[in-house]
Amino acid sequence: MATVDMHDIDLKEFNEVLATCTGNVFMVTPDGDRLNLKSKLCQLIGFTKLIEGGSIANATLLCENKEDESKLFRFNMFGEK
């Protein structure tokens, strides 16, 4: 699995992009826990730890699917949905 480091992302737009991912996407916490972001419960847990002022300050994601990795990388770099 490949990792994508996300920085300063709008949470609403990120959720919209995440919903289009076909494979599992995991958020790795600073403690090393992996939260499956396809689960709404894991999203709540993960996002509350990382949210600063309505946006995600910093997150590391693991993607099972290469297309999802590319999609999230483009979103992080260019803000494209």
C-alpha positions in Angstrom: 0.0 0.0 0.0 1.2 3.5 -0.8 0.9 6.5 1.5 -0.3 10.0 0.8 0.5 12.8 3.2 -2.4 15.3 3.3 -2.0 18.9 4.5 -4.5 21.7 5.1 -7.5 20.0 3.5 -11.1 21.2 3.6 -13.0 18.4 5.4 -16.3 18.7 3.4 -14.5 18.4 0.1 -12.2 15.7 1.4 -15.3 13.6 2.4 -16.7 14.1 -1.1 -13.5 12.8 -2.7 -13.2 10.0 -0.2 -16.8 8.8 -1.1 -15.6 8.3 -4.7 -12.7 6.0 -3.7 -13.2 2.3 -4.6 -10.8 0.7 -2.3 -10.1 1.0 1.4 -8.4 4.2 2.6 -6.8 4.1 6.0 -5.8 7.1 8.1 -2.6 6.4 10.2 -2.7 8.2 13.5 0.4 9.6 15.2 0.2 6.6 17.5 0.3 4.2 14.5 -3.3 3.2 14.6 -5.0 2.6 11.2 -8.5 3.9 10.8 -10.5 2.7 7.8 -12.1 5.9 6.4 -14.8 4.0 4.6 -16.3 3.6 8.1 -18.2 6.7 9.3 -17.3 5.8 12.9 -13.6 5.7 12.1 -14.0 9.0 10.2 -15.4 10.7 13.3 -12.6 9.3 15.5 -9.8 10.2 13.1 -11.1 13.6 12.1 -11.6 14.8 15.6 -8.0 14.1 16.4 -6.7 16.0 13.3 -9.1 18.9 12.8 -7.9 22.4 13.4 -10.2 25.3 12.6 -12.4 23.3 10.2 -9.7 21.7 8.1 -7.4 18.7 8.5 -4.0 20.0 9.5 -2.0 16.9 8.7 -2.8 13.3 7.9 -1.1 10.2 6.5 -3.3 8.0 4.4 -2.7 4.4 3.1 -4.6 3.4 -0.1 -5.2 -0.1 -1.2 -6.1 1.1 -4.7 -3.6 3.0 -6.9 -6.3 5.0 -8.6 -7.5 6.2 -5.1 -4.0 7.2 -4.2 -3.7 9.3 -7.4 -7.1 10.9 -6.8 -6.2 11.8 -3.2 -2.8 13.1 -4.2 -4.3 15.3 -6.9 -6.9 16.6 -4.4 -4.1 17.4 -1.9 -2.0 19.2 -4.5 -4.7 21.0 -6.5 -7.9 20.8 -4.5 -9.6 19.1 -7.5 -12.6 16.8 -6.8 
